[in-house]
Every structure is written in C-alpha cells, then in structure tokens.
Amino acid sequence: MMPSPTTRINISLSEDVLTMLRRYAPERGLSRFLSEAAREKIDRIKREKAFKELLDAPPSFTKIRDSAAYVRTSRRLDEKRARRLGI
C-alpha cells in the first residue's frame, strides 16, 4: 500500500492523554502512532456500525427449520458437485 499524502494539523490533548502518549508511543514516530490509533478507532466504529445494520436487517432464510441439517445437506451436495466436475 502506498503511503497517503500527509497534512500537518494542530491538536489539543488533555494532560493525562499526553502523559500516556509519552509513555507508550515511540520517542520518534508520534505522528505515525496517532495516525494508526485513529485508523484503528475508525475501523472499529465502521465494524460496529456494520454489525448494528446486520442485526437490524430482516431475517434471512426464514424457511429453514434445522440449520445444521441444511448446512450438512449443502456440503454433501457441494462434495457431489465437486466430484462430478473433477475439482
């Protein structure tokens, strides 16, 4: 992955966060540390949003009564198909 262009910004942090940063971030590379932390946080928010949307979605496969039997049958049919196709 090619590095993205960077922009210099000015941010304000509380003293306790700054103290933790100085303790845990590398002496050189604070910008990279903060960028990675922000990216991780954004990724987590996106995953949580997607999960919530999934939970709010209407149920699928409502006619399947026994999911284990359905999966076993699907796998068995896939194996037969694969053998027939020589895969």
C-alpha positions as CSV (number, residue, x, y, z in Angstrom):
1,M,0.0,0.0,0.0
2,M,1.4,3.4,-1.0
3,P,1.6,6.0,1.8
4,S,-1.1,8.6,1.6
5,P,-0.2,12.3,1.4
6,T,0.1,13.8,4.8
7,T,-1.2,17.1,6.2
8,R,0.1,18.9,9.2
9,I,-2.5,19.7,11.9
10,N,-2.6,21.2,15.3
11,I,-4.5,19.2,18.0
12,S,-5.1,19.7,21.7
13,L,-4.8,16.8,24.2
14,S,-5.6,16.6,27.8
15,E,-2.5,16.3,30.1
16,D,-3.3,12.7,31.1
17,V,-3.5,11.6,27.4
18,L,-0.3,13.4,26.6
19,T,1.4,11.7,29.6
20,M,0.2,8.3,28.3
21,L,1.4,9.1,24.8
22,R,4.8,10.0,26.1
23,R,4.9,6.7,28.0
24,Y,3.7,4.3,25.3
25,A,4.4,6.0,21.9
26,P,7.9,5.6,20.5
27,E,10.2,8.6,21.0
28,R,10.3,9.2,17.3
29,G,7.2,8.4,15.3
30,L,4.4,10.1,17.3
31,S,2.6,11.1,14.2
32,R,2.5,7.5,12.9
33,F,1.4,6.3,16.3
34,L,-1.5,8.7,16.4
35,S,-2.4,8.0,12.8
36,E,-2.5,4.3,13.4
37,A,-4.5,4.8,16.6
38,A,-7.1,6.9,14.7
39,R,-7.3,4.4,11.9
40,E,-7.9,1.6,14.3
41,K,-10.6,3.6,16.1
42,I,-12.3,4.4,12.7
43,D,-12.2,0.8,11.7
44,R,-13.8,-0.3,15.0
45,I,-16.5,2.3,14.5
46,K,-17.2,1.1,11.0
47,R,-17.3,-2.6,12.1
48,E,-19.7,-1.7,14.9
49,K,-22.0,0.2,12.5
50,A,-22.0,-2.7,10.0
51,F,-22.8,-5.1,12.8
52,K,-25.7,-3.0,14.0
53,E,-27.0,-2.7,10.5
54,L,-26.8,-6.5,10.2
55,L,-28.7,-7.0,13.5
56,D,-31.4,-4.5,12.3
57,A,-31.8,-6.3,9.0
58,P,-34.8,-8.6,8.5
59,P,-34.1,-12.3,9.0
60,S,-32.9,-14.3,6.0
61,F,-33.6,-18.0,5.3
62,T,-36.8,-17.9,7.3
63,K,-38.0,-21.2,5.8
64,I,-35.0,-23.2,7.2
65,R,-36.1,-25.1,10.3
66,D,-32.9,-27.0,11.1
67,S,-29.9,-25.0,10.2
68,A,-27.4,-27.8,11.0
69,A,-29.3,-30.2,8.6
70,Y,-29.4,-27.5,6.0
71,V,-25.6,-27.0,6.2
72,R,-24.9,-30.7,6.1
73,T,-27.1,-31.2,3.0
74,S,-25.4,-28.2,1.3
75,R,-22.0,-29.6,2.0
76,R,-22.9,-33.0,0.8
77,L,-24.3,-31.6,-2.5
78,D,-21.2,-29.4,-2.9
79,E,-19.0,-32.5,-2.5
80,K,-21.0,-34.5,-5.1
81,R,-20.8,-31.5,-7.5
82,A,-17.1,-31.2,-7.0
83,R,-16.5,-34.9,-7.7
84,R,-18.7,-34.7,-10.8
85,L,-16.7,-31.7,-12.0
86,G,-13.4,-33.2,-11.1
87,I,-12.5,-30.4,-8.8
